[in-house]
Amino acid sequence: MLQKVFGYHIGVVENFNESRYIDDDSSLRRSIDFLERTTKIKSEFTEQYVMLYTPSKKNIKDWKKWFKKNQKTLYWDEKNGEVKPLK
């Protein structure tokens, strides 16, 4: 489940970066928040569309690299529906 959740959020950001279109900007904001919170890597925001910031391609690459390196230190908390660090 952890890979699915992380992959979903990366996918939302990648799709927006490629197409510059999204049906619901709140899903993009949630994905950016999730990725920043989980990886502690802040977005470099390359462009702004109305009130919507776009993370850079470097951000996406860094988030993927971070997850590949650190995924074993995380788990999916089924009860709370969130990714948490292992203790």
DSSP file (Angstrom, degrees, kcal/mol; ACC not computed):
  #  RESIDUE AA STRUCTURE BP1 BP2  ACC     N-H-->O    O-->H-N    N-H-->O    O-->H-N    TCO  KAPPA ALPHA  PHI   PSI    X-CA   Y-CA   Z-CA
    1    1 A M     >        0   0    0      0, 0.0     4,-2.5     0, 0.0     5,-0.2   0.000 360.0 360.0 360.0 -36.0    0.0    0.0    0.0
    2    2 A L  H  >  +     0   0    0      1,-0.2     4,-2.5     2,-0.2     5,-0.2   0.918 360.0  47.4 -57.5 -46.3    2.9    2.4    0.8
    3    3 A Q  H  > S+     0   0    0      1,-0.2     4,-2.7     2,-0.2    -1,-0.2   0.877 111.4  52.0 -64.1 -37.4    4.2    2.2   -2.8
    4    4 A K  H  > S+     0   0    0      2,-0.2     4,-2.4     1,-0.2    -2,-0.2   0.924 111.3  45.9 -64.6 -44.5    0.7    2.8   -4.2
    5    5 A V  H  X S+     0   0    0     -4,-2.5     4,-2.0     2,-0.2    -2,-0.2   0.945 116.7  43.6 -65.0 -48.9    0.1    5.9   -2.1
    6    6 A F  H  X S+     0   0    0     -4,-2.5     4,-2.5    -5,-0.2     5,-0.2   0.931 114.6  50.8 -62.5 -44.6    3.5    7.4   -2.8
    7    7 A G  H  X S+     0   0    0     -4,-2.7     4,-2.5    -5,-0.2    -1,-0.2   0.866 107.3  54.2 -60.7 -38.2    3.1    6.5   -6.5
    8    8 A Y  H  X S+     0   0    0     -4,-2.4     4,-2.2     2,-0.2    -1,-0.2   0.951 110.8  44.9 -59.9 -49.6   -0.3    8.1   -6.6
    9    9 A H  H  X S+     0   0    0     -4,-2.0     4,-1.8     1,-0.2    -2,-0.2   0.894 113.9  48.5 -66.4 -40.6    1.0   11.4   -5.3
   10   10 A I  H  X S+     0   0    0     -4,-2.5     4,-2.9     1,-0.2    -1,-0.2   0.920 111.1  53.1 -61.4 -42.6    4.0   11.4   -7.6
   11   11 A G  H  X S+     0   0    0     -4,-2.5     4,-2.9    -5,-0.2     5,-0.2   0.884 105.2  52.9 -60.9 -41.4    1.7   10.6  -10.5
   12   12 A V  H  X S+     0   0    0     -4,-2.2     4,-1.9     2,-0.2    -1,-0.2   0.935 113.9  42.6 -60.0 -46.8   -0.6   13.6   -9.7
   13   13 A V  H  X S+     0   0    0     -4,-1.8     4,-2.5     2,-0.2    -2,-0.2   0.916 115.4  49.1 -68.1 -43.6    2.4   16.0   -9.8
   14   14 A E  H  X S+     0   0    0     -4,-2.9     4,-2.3     2,-0.2     5,-0.2   0.924 110.2  51.0 -61.8 -44.9    4.0   14.4  -12.9
   15   15 A N  H  X S+     0   0    0     -4,-2.9     4,-2.5     1,-0.2     6,-0.4   0.908 112.2  46.5 -60.5 -42.0    0.7   14.5  -14.8
   16   16 A F  H  X S+     0   0    0     -4,-1.9     4,-3.0    -5,-0.2    -1,-0.2   0.922 110.8  52.5 -66.6 -42.2    0.2   18.1  -14.0
   17   17 A N  H  < S+     0   0    0     -4,-2.5    -2,-0.2     1,-0.2    -1,-0.2   0.872 115.3  42.0 -59.7 -37.1    3.8   19.0  -14.9
   18   18 A E  H  < S+     0   0    0     -4,-2.3    -2,-0.2    -5,-0.2    -1,-0.2   0.885 130.3  22.3 -78.5 -40.3    3.4   17.3  -18.3
   19   19 A S  H  < S-     0   0    0     -4,-2.5    -3,-0.2    -5,-0.2    -2,-0.2   0.686  82.9-140.4-104.0 -20.5   -0.1   18.5  -19.3
   20   20 A R  S  < S+     0   0    0     -4,-3.0     2,-0.4    -5,-0.4    -4,-0.1   0.768  70.6 108.4  59.9  26.0   -0.6   21.7  -17.2
   21   21 A Y        +     0   0    0     -6,-0.4     2,-0.3    -5,-0.1    -1,-0.2  -0.994  38.0 164.1-133.9 140.0   -4.1   20.5  -16.7
   22   22 A I        -     0   0    0     -2,-0.4     3,-0.2     1,-0.1   -10,-0.0  -0.962  30.9-146.6-153.2 138.7   -5.9   19.1  -13.7
   23   23 A D  S    S+     0   0    0     -2,-0.3     2,-0.5     1,-0.3    -1,-0.1   0.872  94.5  27.4 -69.8 -37.6   -9.6   18.7  -12.9
   24   24 A D    >>  -     0   0    0      1,-0.1     3,-1.2     2,-0.0     4,-0.9  -0.927  61.9-165.4-134.7 105.9   -9.3   19.4   -9.2
   25   25 A D  H 3> S+     0   0    0     -2,-0.5     4,-2.3     1,-0.3     5,-0.2   0.722  86.7  69.7 -67.3 -18.6   -6.5   21.6   -7.9
   26   26 A S  H 3> S+     0   0    0      1,-0.2     4,-2.4     2,-0.2    -1,-0.3   0.845  94.9  55.1 -67.3 -30.9   -7.0   20.4   -4.4
   27   27 A S  H <> S+     0   0    0     -3,-1.2     4,-2.1     2,-0.2    -1,-0.2   0.890 108.3  48.6 -68.1 -37.2   -5.6   17.0   -5.3
   28   28 A L  H  X S+     0   0    0     -4,-0.9     4,-2.6     2,-0.2     5,-0.2   0.933 111.9  48.8 -65.4 -45.3   -2.5   18.6   -6.6
   29   29 A R  H  X S+     0   0    0     -4,-2.3     4,-2.6     1,-0.2    -2,-0.2   0.912 111.5  49.6 -60.8 -42.6   -2.1   20.6   -3.4
   30   30 A R  H  X S+     0   0    0     -4,-2.4     4,-2.7     2,-0.2    -1,-0.2   0.898 111.5  49.5 -63.1 -40.2   -2.6   17.5   -1.3
   31   31 A S  H  X S+     0   0    0     -4,-2.1     4,-2.7     2,-0.2     5,-0.2   0.921 111.5  47.5 -66.7 -43.7    0.0   15.6   -3.3
   32   32 A I  H  X S+     0   0    0     -4,-2.6     4,-2.6     2,-0.2     5,-0.3   0.939 113.8  48.3 -61.6 -46.3    2.5   18.3   -3.0
   33   33 A D  H  X S+     0   0    0     -4,-2.6     4,-2.7    -5,-0.2     5,-0.2   0.921 112.1  49.7 -59.0 -45.3    1.9   18.6    0.7
   34   34 A F  H  X S+     0   0    0     -4,-2.7     4,-2.8     1,-0.2     5,-0.2   0.940 113.1  45.6 -59.4 -49.0    2.1   14.8    1.1
   35   35 A L  H  X S+     0   0    0     -4,-2.7     4,-2.3     1,-0.2     6,-0.5   0.901 115.5  45.9 -65.2 -41.9    5.5   14.6   -0.8
   36   36 A E  H  X S+     0   0    0     -4,-2.6     4,-1.9    -5,-0.2    -1,-0.2   0.923 116.3  45.6 -65.7 -44.0    7.0   17.6    1.1
   37   37 A R  H  < S+     0   0    0     -4,-2.7    -2,-0.2    -5,-0.3    -1,-0.2   0.903 117.1  43.5 -66.4 -42.5    5.8   16.3    4.5
   38   38 A T  H  < S+     0   0    0     -4,-2.8    -2,-0.2    -5,-0.2    -1,-0.2   0.916 127.0  28.0 -72.1 -44.0    7.0   12.7    3.8
   39   39 A T  H  < S-     0   0    0     -4,-2.3    -2,-0.2    -5,-0.2    -3,-0.2   0.657  92.4-133.1 -93.7 -17.6   10.4   13.4    2.3
   40   40 A K     <  +     0   0    0     -4,-1.9     2,-0.6    -5,-0.3    -4,-0.2   0.676  65.4 131.3  66.1  18.6   11.1   16.8    3.9
   41   41 A I        -     0   0    0     -6,-0.5    -1,-0.2    -5,-0.2    -2,-0.2  -0.912  50.4-144.6-103.0 115.2   12.1   18.0    0.4
   42   42 A K        -     0   0    0     -2,-0.6     2,-0.1    -3,-0.1   -10,-0.0  -0.473  20.4-105.1 -80.2 149.1   10.4   21.4   -0.3
   43   43 A S        -     0   0    0     -2,-0.2    -1,-0.1     1,-0.1    11,-0.0  -0.388  12.8-149.3 -70.1 147.8    9.2   22.3   -3.8
   44   44 A E        -     0   0    0     -2,-0.1    -1,-0.1    12,-0.1    10,-0.1   0.371  30.1-143.3 -95.7   1.9   11.2   24.7   -5.9
   45   45 A F        -     0   0    0      1,-0.1     3,-0.1    11,-0.1     8,-0.0   0.853  18.8-170.5  30.7  97.3    8.0   25.9   -7.6
   46   46 A T        +     0   0    0      8,-2.7     2,-0.3     1,-0.1    -1,-0.1   0.807  64.0   6.7 -82.7 -30.9    9.0   26.6  -11.2
   47   47 A E  E     -A   54   0A   0      7,-0.8     7,-2.1     2,-0.0     2,-0.4  -0.943  62.8-134.1-146.6 164.7    5.8   28.3  -12.3
   48   48 A Q  E     -A   53   0A   0     -2,-0.3     2,-0.6     5,-0.2     5,-0.2  -0.992  10.4-168.6-127.7 128.3    2.5   29.6  -11.0
   49   49 A Y  E >   -A   52   0A   0      3,-3.3     3,-2.6    -2,-0.4     2,-0.3  -0.954  68.3 -56.4-114.8 111.0   -0.8   29.0  -12.6
   50   50 A V  T 3  S-     0   0    0     -2,-0.6     0, 0.0     1,-0.3     0, 0.0  -0.414 124.0 -20.4  52.9-111.5   -3.5   31.2  -11.1
   51   51 A M  T 3  S+     0   0    0     -2,-0.3     2,-0.5    -3,-0.1    -1,-0.3   0.004 120.3 100.7-109.1  27.8   -3.1   30.2   -7.4
   52   52 A L  E <   -A   49   0A   0     -3,-2.6    -3,-3.3     2,-0.0     2,-0.3  -0.953  57.4-153.6-122.7 120.2   -1.4   26.9   -8.2
   53   53 A Y  E     -A   48   0A   0     -2,-0.5    -5,-0.2    -5,-0.2    -8,-0.1  -0.655   8.7-143.5 -91.9 148.6    2.3   26.3   -7.9
   54   54 A T  E     -A   47   0A   0     -7,-2.1    -8,-2.7    -2,-0.3    -7,-0.8  -0.944  11.6-136.1-115.3 116.9    4.2   23.7   -9.9
   55   55 A P        -     0   0    0      0, 0.0   -12,-0.1     0, 0.0     2,-0.0  -0.326  32.6-105.2 -63.8 153.9    7.1   21.8   -8.5
   56   56 A S     >  -     0   0    0      1,-0.1     4,-1.6   -10,-0.0     5,-0.1  -0.270  21.7-111.6 -77.0 165.4   10.1   21.4  -10.7
   57   57 A K  H  > S+     0   0    0      1,-0.2     4,-2.3     2,-0.2     5,-0.1   0.827 121.1  59.5 -63.8 -31.3   11.1   18.2  -12.6
   58   58 A K  H  > S+     0   0    0      2,-0.2     4,-2.9     1,-0.2    -1,-0.2   0.892 101.2  54.0 -63.5 -39.5   14.1   18.1  -10.2
   59   59 A N  H  > S+     0   0    0      2,-0.2     4,-2.9     1,-0.2     5,-0.2   0.937 108.6  48.5 -58.3 -46.6   11.7   18.0   -7.3
   60   60 A I  H  X S+     0   0    0     -4,-1.6     4,-2.3     1,-0.2    -2,-0.2   0.922 112.7  47.9 -61.0 -44.6    9.9   14.9   -8.8
   61   61 A K  H  X S+     0   0    0     -4,-2.3     4,-2.4     1,-0.2    -1,-0.2   0.918 113.1  48.2 -61.6 -44.2   13.3   13.2   -9.4
   62   62 A D  H  X S+     0   0    0     -4,-2.9     4,-2.7     2,-0.2    -2,-0.2   0.896 110.8  50.6 -64.7 -41.3   14.4   14.0   -5.8
   63   63 A W  H  X S+     0   0    0     -4,-2.9     4,-2.4     2,-0.2    -1,-0.2   0.916 112.4  46.8 -63.1 -43.1   11.2   12.7   -4.3
   64   64 A K  H  X S+     0   0    0     -4,-2.3     4,-2.5    -5,-0.2    -2,-0.2   0.922 113.5  48.3 -64.0 -44.0   11.4    9.5   -6.3
   65   65 A K  H  X S+     0   0    0     -4,-2.4     4,-2.0     1,-0.2    -2,-0.2   0.916 111.7  50.1 -62.1 -44.1   15.1    9.1   -5.3
   66   66 A W  H  X S+     0   0    0     -4,-2.7     4,-2.5     1,-0.2    -2,-0.2   0.928 111.4  48.4 -60.8 -45.5   14.3    9.8   -1.7
   67   67 A F  H  X S+     0   0    0     -4,-2.4     4,-2.1     1,-0.2    -2,-0.2   0.917 109.0  52.3 -64.3 -42.9   11.5    7.2   -1.6
   68   68 A K  H  < S+     0   0    0     -4,-2.5    -1,-0.2     1,-0.2    -2,-0.2   0.901 116.8  40.4 -58.7 -40.5   13.6    4.5   -3.3
   69   69 A K  H  < S+     0   0    0     -4,-2.0    -1,-0.2    -5,-0.2    -2,-0.2   0.835 127.7  30.2 -76.0 -34.2   16.3    5.0   -0.6
   70   70 A N  H >< S+     0   0    0     -4,-2.5     3,-2.4    -5,-0.2     4,-0.2   0.409  80.9 104.5-112.4   1.0   13.9    5.4    2.4
   71   71 A Q  G >< S+     0   0    0     -4,-2.1     3,-1.3     1,-0.3    -1,-0.1   0.784  78.3  61.3 -59.6 -26.4   10.8    3.4    1.7
   72   72 A K  G 3  S+     0   0    0      1,-0.3    -1,-0.3    -4,-0.2    -2,-0.1   0.584  97.3  59.8 -76.2  -7.9   11.9    0.7    4.2
   73   73 A T  G <  S+     0   0    0     -3,-2.4    13,-3.2    12,-0.1     2,-0.3   0.359 102.3  66.4 -96.8   4.8   11.9    3.3    7.0
   74   74 A L  E <   -B   85   0B   0     -3,-1.3     2,-0.3    11,-0.3   -72,-0.1  -0.796  58.1-171.2-122.1 161.8    8.1    4.0    6.4
   75   75 A Y  E     -B   84   0B   0      9,-2.6     9,-2.8    -2,-0.3     2,-0.7  -0.980  30.2-109.7-147.3 160.8    4.9    2.1    6.8
   76   76 A W  E     -B   83   0B   0     -2,-0.3     2,-1.1     7,-0.2     7,-0.2  -0.833  26.1-146.0 -92.2 116.1    1.2    2.6    5.9
   77   77 A D  E  >> -B   82   0B   0      5,-3.1     4,-1.9    -2,-0.7     5,-1.3  -0.729  13.0-169.9 -84.0 100.8   -0.8    3.2    9.1
   78   78 A E  T  45S+     0   0    0     -2,-1.1    -1,-0.2     1,-0.2     5,-0.0   0.870  81.0  55.1 -60.4 -40.1   -4.1    1.5    8.2
   79   79 A K  T  45S+     0   0    0      1,-0.2    -1,-0.2    -3,-0.1    -2,-0.1   0.917 121.4  27.1 -62.2 -45.9   -6.0    2.9   11.2
   80   80 A N  T  45S-     0   0    0      2,-0.2    -1,-0.2    -3,-0.1    -2,-0.2   0.539 102.0-127.1 -96.8  -8.4   -5.2    6.5   10.4
   81   81 A G  T  <5 +     0   0    0     -4,-1.9     2,-0.3     1,-0.2    -3,-0.2   0.930  68.7 108.8  63.5  46.8   -4.8    6.2    6.7
   82   82 A E  E   <S-B   77   0B   0     -5,-1.3    -5,-3.1    -7,-0.0     2,-0.4  -0.985  72.6-103.6-150.6 160.3   -1.4    7.8    6.5
   83   83 A V  E     +B   76   0B   0     -2,-0.3    -7,-0.2    -7,-0.2    -9,-0.0  -0.694  43.0 178.5 -83.6 133.6    2.3    7.1    5.9
   84   84 A K  E     -B   75   0B   0     -9,-2.8    -9,-2.6    -2,-0.4     2,-0.2  -0.948  30.5-105.5-134.8 155.5    4.4    7.1    9.1
   85   85 A P  E     -B   74   0B   0      0, 0.0   -11,-0.3     0, 0.0     2,-0.1  -0.532  40.0-108.7 -77.0 146.9    8.0    6.4    9.9
   86   86 A L              0   0    0    -13,-3.2   -11,-0.0    -2,-0.2   -13,-0.0  -0.446 360.0 360.0 -68.1 149.4    9.0    3.1   11.6
   87   87 A K              0   0    0     -2,-0.1    -1,-0.1    -3,-0.0   -13,-0.0   0.440 360.0 360.0 -94.2 360.0    9.9    3.5   15.2
